[in-house]
Amino acid sequence: MLRYAFLAVVSAIATFAQPVPKQDQNLNATLWVQGSAEYAALATQTYRAAGLALSAALADPNWTAAYEQTNDFRGLPAAVILDLDETVLDNSTIQGRWIKTGEPFTEAAFMAWAKEVRAGAVPGAVAFLHVAILKGVAPFYITNRLCNAGDPNDPTVKMLKELRIPFSPERLFCKTAGSNKTDRRKLVTEKYRVLLLIGDDFNDFTAVPESVEDRAKLQKFYEPMWGTKWFVLPNPMYGSWERAVGTDLVKKWNALRP
């Protein structure tokens, strides 16, 4: 009996000696993206709906999804514009690693991750892109990654090829002077009729103010676009929404509506 009691005490000590995971603001969000059936269903649902909208857009020569498109676009070839990270590429693996190690996000840390060429594909993305190609629609990627579209050894280029994502160098617009994507969307509209915009952040669709209140007003203003010409992928892990609320934990706490 004493032997079993001793073993129980040793087992209890060993259990408590295990490192206790520290709390992280991103834990639930990352687990949801990595493992929930709901996330996969939402992403698939979004891309399936975008595929249906693609057919309607092709049939309507007056259709454009880009407010930057101010030219006579009716005779131009068709295109769709997509963001990359958390829209086409799934980077939840590095989010999970940072939670476990306590390493904060930095541009250098993300670039180191990109060089691993280990991102996955967001559910539904690859199938949608191949359907677009079959319909004669050119996919353009406007990303705020630091990359070199013309370099076959660039990590982002290698990642797209690894995942069999339709790609050509002239259709990948990497981050340039700033993160605002308006000018890059404008470049696409000069030669293509933009049928759809797909992203995980409000800024993938238009330039957005930083306050929560102004963002909410703009969301309502653009309500006719959501689900018809603009399609949003869920991303609770990071984004401009978080900067609007405040990345500081106290600001987030105060922003809750009890």
C-alpha positions in Angstrom: 0.0 0.0 0.0 2.8 2.4 1.0 4.5 1.6 -2.3 1.4 2.6 -4.3 1.1 5.7 -2.2 4.7 6.6 -2.9 4.2 6.1 -6.6 1.1 8.3 -6.6 3.1 11.1 -4.9 6.0 10.8 -7.4 3.5 10.9 -10.2 1.8 14.0 -8.8 5.1 15.8 -8.4 6.1 14.9 -12.0 2.8 16.3 -13.2 3.2 19.6 -11.4 6.8 19.8 -12.6 5.7 20.0 -16.2 6.0 23.5 -17.7 2.7 25.3 -17.5 1.7 27.0 -20.7 1.4 30.7 -20.3 -1.7 32.4 -21.4 -1.6 34.0 -24.9 -4.1 36.3 -26.4 -4.0 34.4 -29.7 -4.4 30.8 -28.4 -8.1 30.3 -29.0 -8.0 32.1 -32.4 -5.1 30.0 -33.7 -6.6 26.8 -32.4 -9.8 27.6 -34.2 -8.1 28.3 -37.5 -5.9 25.2 -37.2 -8.4 22.6 -36.0 -12.0 23.6 -36.1 -14.4 22.2 -38.7 -16.2 25.5 -38.6 -13.2 27.5 -40.0 -12.6 25.0 -42.8 -16.4 25.1 -43.6 -16.4 28.9 -43.6 -13.4 29.2 -45.9 -14.8 26.6 -48.3 -18.2 28.3 -48.2 -16.6 31.7 -49.0 -14.7 30.4 -52.0 -17.7 28.4 -53.3 -19.8 31.6 -53.2 -17.0 33.5 -54.9 -17.1 30.9 -57.7 -20.8 31.4 -58.3 -20.2 35.2 -58.3 -17.5 34.7 -60.9 -19.9 33.2 -63.4 -22.4 36.1 -62.9 -19.5 38.7 -63.3 -18.3 37.1 -66.5 -21.8 37.4 -68.0 -22.1 41.1 -67.2 -19.7 43.3 -69.2 -20.6 46.3 -66.9 -19.4 44.4 -63.8 -16.3 45.5 -61.8 -15.4 45.0 -58.2 -12.7 47.6 -57.9 -13.6 51.2 -57.1 -10.2 52.1 -58.6 -11.6 51.0 -62.0 -12.6 54.3 -63.6 -11.6 53.5 -67.2 -13.8 52.0 -69.9 -13.3 48.4 -68.8 -15.9 46.6 -70.9 -13.5 45.2 -73.4 -10.7 44.3 -71.0 -9.8 40.7 -70.1 -11.1 39.5 -66.7 -9.2 39.2 -63.5 -9.7 38.5 -59.8 -7.5 40.1 -57.1 -6.6 38.2 -53.9 -4.5 38.8 -50.9 -2.1 36.0 -50.0 -1.6 35.5 -46.2 -4.7 34.0 -44.5 -6.6 34.3 -47.8 -4.7 31.9 -50.1 -1.8 30.9 -47.7 -2.4 29.5 -44.2 0.3 30.7 -41.8 -1.4 29.4 -38.6 1.6 27.0 -38.1 3.9 29.9 -37.3 1.3 31.6 -35.2 1.2 28.4 -33.1 5.0 28.3 -32.8 5.1 31.9 -31.6 2.5 31.1 -29.0 4.6 28.2 -27.7 7.9 30.0 -27.7 6.6 33.4 -26.7 8.3 35.0 -29.7 6.6 38.2 -30.8 5.7 39.0 -34.4 8.4 41.0 -36.3 8.9 41.4 -40.0 12.2 39.5 -39.6 10.5 36.6 -37.8 7.9 36.4 -40.5 10.5 36.5 -43.3 12.3 33.6 -41.5 9.1 31.6 -41.5 8.5 32.4 -45.2 11.9 31.0 -46.0 10.8 27.6 -44.6 8.3 27.3 -47.4 5.9 25.5 -45.1 2.6 27.4 -45.3 -0.5 25.5 -46.2 -3.4 26.5 -48.5 -6.6 28.0 -47.1 -9.5 25.5 -47.7 -11.2 26.2 -51.0 -8.5 28.6 -52.4 -6.7 26.3 -54.8 -9.9 24.8 -56.3 -11.3 28.3 -56.8 -8.2 29.6 -58.5 -8.0 26.7 -60.9 -11.7 27.2 -61.8 -10.9 30.9 -62.5 -8.1 29.9 -64.8 -10.4 27.5 -66.7 -12.9 30.3 -67.1 -10.2 32.6 -68.6 -9.9 34.8 -65.5 -6.4 35.9 -64.4 -5.7 35.8 -60.7 -3.6 38.7 -59.3 -2.1 38.5 -55.8 -1.6 41.8 -53.9 0.4 41.1 -50.8 2.1 43.0 -48.1 4.8 40.3 -47.9 8.3 41.4 -48.8 9.1 39.4 -51.9 10.5 39.4 -55.4 8.0 38.1 -57.9 10.7 37.8 -60.7 13.0 35.5 -58.6 12.2 31.8 -59.0 14.1 31.2 -55.7 12.0 33.8 -53.7 10.3 31.9 -50.8 6.8 33.3 -51.7 7.2 32.3 -55.4 8.4 28.8 -54.3 5.5 28.5 -51.9 2.9 29.3 -54.6 4.5 26.7 -56.9 4.7 24.1 -54.1 1.0 24.4 -53.5 0.2 24.3 -57.2 -1.4 27.8 -57.0 -1.7 29.5 -60.5 1.1 32.0 -60.7 2.9 34.2 -63.1 5.5 36.9 -62.0 3.7 39.8 -63.5 0.6 39.0 -61.4 2.2 39.0 -58.0 2.4 42.5 -56.5 4.6 42.4 -53.4 4.9 45.1 -50.8 6.5 48.3 -52.0 6.8 51.6 -50.2 3.8 51.1 -47.9 1.0 48.7 -47.0 -1.8 50.6 -48.7 -2.9 48.5 -51.7 -4.9 51.1 -53.6 -2.2 52.0 -56.1 -1.5 48.3 -56.8 -5.2 47.6 -57.4 -5.2 50.6 -59.7 -2.4 49.1 -61.7 -4.4 45.9 -62.3 -7.5 47.9 -63.4 -5.5 49.6 -66.2 -5.4 46.4 -68.2 -8.0 44.1 -66.7 -11.6 44.2 -65.6 -11.6 43.2 -61.9 -14.5 40.8 -61.3 -13.9 40.0 -57.6 -11.8 41.1 -54.6 -11.0 38.4 -52.0 -9.1 39.0 -48.7 -9.1 38.6 -45.0 -8.7 42.2 -44.1 -10.8 45.3 -44.8 -7.7 46.9 -46.4 -7.7 44.2 -49.1 -10.8 45.9 -50.5 -10.3 49.6 -49.9 -8.3 52.1 -47.9 -9.7 52.0 -44.4 -9.6 54.4 -41.5 -8.1 53.3 -38.2 -10.9 53.9 -35.7 -13.4 51.2 -34.8 -16.3 53.6 -35.3 -15.2 54.8 -38.8 -14.5 51.2 -39.9 -18.0 50.2 -38.8 -19.5 53.1 -40.8 -17.5 52.2 -43.9 -18.5 48.5 -43.6 -22.1 49.6 -43.7 -21.5 51.9 -46.6 -20.0 49.0 -48.7 -22.7 46.6 -47.6 -23.9 45.9 -51.2 -20.4 44.6 -52.1 -20.1 41.9 -49.4 -20.9 38.5 -50.8 -21.5 39.8 -54.3 -18.2 41.3 -55.4 -16.1 41.3 -52.2 -15.5 38.1 -50.3 -13.9 38.0 -46.8 -12.0 35.0 -45.3 -12.2 34.7 -41.5 -9.0 35.7 -39.6 -9.3 36.1 -35.9 -5.5 35.8 -35.4 -4.4 39.3 -36.5 -5.2 42.2 -38.8 -6.0 45.8 -39.0 -9.1 45.2 -36.9 -6.8 44.5 -34.0 -4.8 47.6 -34.5 -8.0 49.6 -34.5 -9.1 48.2 -31.2 -5.6 48.4 -29.7 -3.0 45.6 -29.4 -2.5 46.5 -25.7 -4.4 44.1 -23.5 -5.9 46.8 -21.4 -7.3 48.5 -24.5 -8.8 45.3 -25.6 -10.3 44.7 -22.2 -11.9 48.1 -22.2 -13.2 47.6 -25.8 -15.4 44.7 -24.7 -19.1 45.3 -24.7 -20.3 43.6 -21.5 
